[in-house]
Amino acid sequence: MLQTYKILSLLLDYPDDDLYDALDAIPDEVKREGLLTAEMQQQLTRFLDACKQQTLEDWQMMYVNQFDTSRSVNLYLFDHIYGDSRERGQAMVNLKEMYEGAGYQLTAGELPDFLPVFLEFLAFQDNAPAAAKLLKDIKTVMDKLYKQLTDRKVFYNDLLAILIALAETDQQTNAENQS
């Protein structure tokens, strides 16, 4: 399992006690895997520091205000691509079939296009280049989210910047540079 993608998935999901308590351990875990460049690690550290400066309740409230109450800045990939069109339903079916074909099972109630779910699927991939290739498929959505979050001056833009960089990076070269 690619731990970095799993961690990014958790950080982009609704924060809970377990995640809040694990914030200090995340940098070492990510560094050990070696998928992130030094710049990406700095972005992750900046994000984690911003989280630690808040209470869990404040972080949860900020998350809800950012992602659950805004149509333009939500974490449902196909909402940004298809809106409410019929094509969105078929795209959801296709994505779910892709997950199942790879042996990844959604938990009850999860929508396949929720970015944290997609990142968890990437964590399930055999290798970083395969994950980066799939991540590249949603880069335009991530670019849009990054811009919206940057305009709102929200620290979640650091996580989107990391994902965009991962989509653009040759993971083999990146792992060699970490050695």
C-alpha positions in Angstrom: 0.0 0.0 0.0 1.2 3.5 -0.8 1.0 5.2 2.6 1.5 8.7 1.3 -1.7 8.5 -0.7 -3.5 6.9 2.2 -2.4 9.8 4.5 -3.4 12.4 1.9 -6.8 10.7 1.7 -7.2 10.9 5.5 -6.1 14.6 5.5 -8.7 15.5 2.9 -11.5 13.7 4.7 -13.5 15.0 7.6 -11.0 15.3 10.5 -11.5 13.1 13.6 -9.8 12.4 16.9 -7.5 9.7 15.5 -6.3 11.9 12.7 -5.8 14.8 15.0 -3.8 12.7 17.5 -1.6 11.3 14.6 -0.6 14.6 13.1 2.9 14.5 14.6 3.7 11.1 13.2 2.7 11.9 9.6 5.9 13.6 8.4 8.1 10.7 9.4 5.8 8.2 7.8 5.6 10.1 4.5 9.4 10.8 4.5 10.1 7.1 5.0 8.1 6.2 1.8 10.0 8.8 -0.2 7.3 9.8 -2.7 7.4 13.5 -1.8 10.1 16.0 -2.8 11.5 18.3 -0.2 9.2 21.1 -1.4 6.1 18.8 -1.1 7.2 17.8 2.4 7.4 21.5 3.3 3.9 22.0 2.0 2.7 19.0 4.1 4.4 20.4 7.2 2.8 23.8 6.6 -0.6 22.1 6.4 0.0 20.0 9.5 1.2 23.0 11.5 -2.0 24.9 10.5 -4.1 21.9 11.7 -2.2 21.7 15.0 -2.8 25.4 15.6 -6.5 24.8 15.9 -8.7 22.7 18.1 -10.2 19.6 16.5 -13.6 21.3 16.7 -12.4 24.4 14.9 -10.7 22.3 12.2 -13.9 20.3 11.7 -15.9 23.5 11.5 -13.5 24.9 8.9 -13.7 21.7 6.9 -17.5 21.8 6.8 -17.5 25.5 5.9 -15.0 24.8 3.1 -16.2 21.6 1.5 -19.7 20.8 2.6 -21.4 24.1 2.2 -19.9 25.2 -1.1 -20.8 23.8 -4.5 -17.8 25.3 -6.2 -15.3 24.0 -3.7 -16.3 20.5 -2.8 -14.4 17.2 -3.0 -16.7 15.4 -5.5 -14.7 15.1 -8.7 -17.6 14.5 -11.1 -19.5 17.5 -9.7 -16.7 19.7 -11.2 -16.7 17.8 -14.5 -20.4 16.9 -15.1 -22.4 19.0 -12.7 -25.9 17.6 -12.4 -25.9 16.1 -15.9 -26.9 12.5 -16.6 -23.3 11.8 -17.7 -22.3 12.0 -14.0 -24.3 8.9 -13.1 -22.6 6.8 -15.8 -19.2 8.2 -14.9 -19.9 7.1 -11.2 -20.8 3.6 -12.4 -17.7 3.4 -14.6 -15.4 4.6 -11.7 -17.0 2.1 -9.3 -16.4 -0.7 -11.8 -12.8 0.4 -12.2 -12.4 0.1 -8.4 -14.1 -3.3 -8.2 -12.0 -4.5 -11.2 -8.9 -3.7 -9.3 -10.2 -5.5 -6.2 -10.9 -2.3 -4.2 -14.3 -2.2 -2.4 -16.1 0.9 -1.4 -17.5 1.2 2.0 -21.3 1.5 2.3 -22.4 5.0 1.6 -19.2 6.2 -0.1 -19.4 7.8 -3.4 -16.7 6.8 -5.8 -15.9 10.3 -7.0 -15.2 11.7 -3.5 -11.5 12.8 -3.7 -10.5 11.0 -0.4 -12.0 7.8 -1.7 -10.1 8.2 -5.0 -6.9 8.8 -3.1 -7.5 5.7 -1.0 -7.9 3.7 -4.2 -4.6 5.2 -5.4 -3.0 4.0 -2.1 -4.2 0.5 -3.1 -2.1 0.6 -6.3 0.9 -1.6 -6.8 3.4 1.2 -7.4 3.7 5.0 -7.3 3.9 5.5 -11.2 0.6 3.7 -11.6 -1.0 5.9 -8.9 0.5 9.1 -10.4 -0.9 8.1 -13.8 -4.4 7.8 -12.4 -3.9 11.0 -10.4 -3.0 12.8 -13.7 -6.5 11.9 -15.0 -8.1 14.3 -12.5 -5.4 17.0 -12.6 -7.8 19.6 -14.2 -10.2 19.2 -11.3 -7.4 19.5 -8.8 -6.1 22.6 -10.6 -9.6 24.2 -10.3 -9.8 23.3 -6.6 -6.4 24.6 -5.9 -7.2 27.9 -7.5 -10.5 28.2 -5.5 -8.8 27.3 -2.2 -5.9 29.7 -2.9 -8.4 32.5 -3.7 -10.0 31.8 -0.3 -6.7 31.7 1.5 -7.4 28.2 2.9 -4.5 26.0 4.0 -6.0 23.0 2.2 -4.4 24.4 -0.9 -1.1 22.9 0.3 -2.6 19.4 0.0 -3.9 20.1 -3.5 -0.5 21.5 -4.5 1.1 18.2 -3.4 -1.4 16.2 -5.4 -0.9 18.3 -8.5 2.9 17.9 -8.1 2.5 14.1 -7.7 0.4 14.0 -10.9 3.2 15.8 -12.7 6.2 14.0 -11.2 8.1 11.0 -12.4 7.8 8.9 -9.3 10.8 6.7 -10.2 13.0 9.7 -10.4 11.5 11.1 -7.2 12.2 7.9 -5.2 15.8 7.8 -6.5 16.3 11.4 -5.4 15.2 10.6 -1.9 17.8 7.9 -1.5 
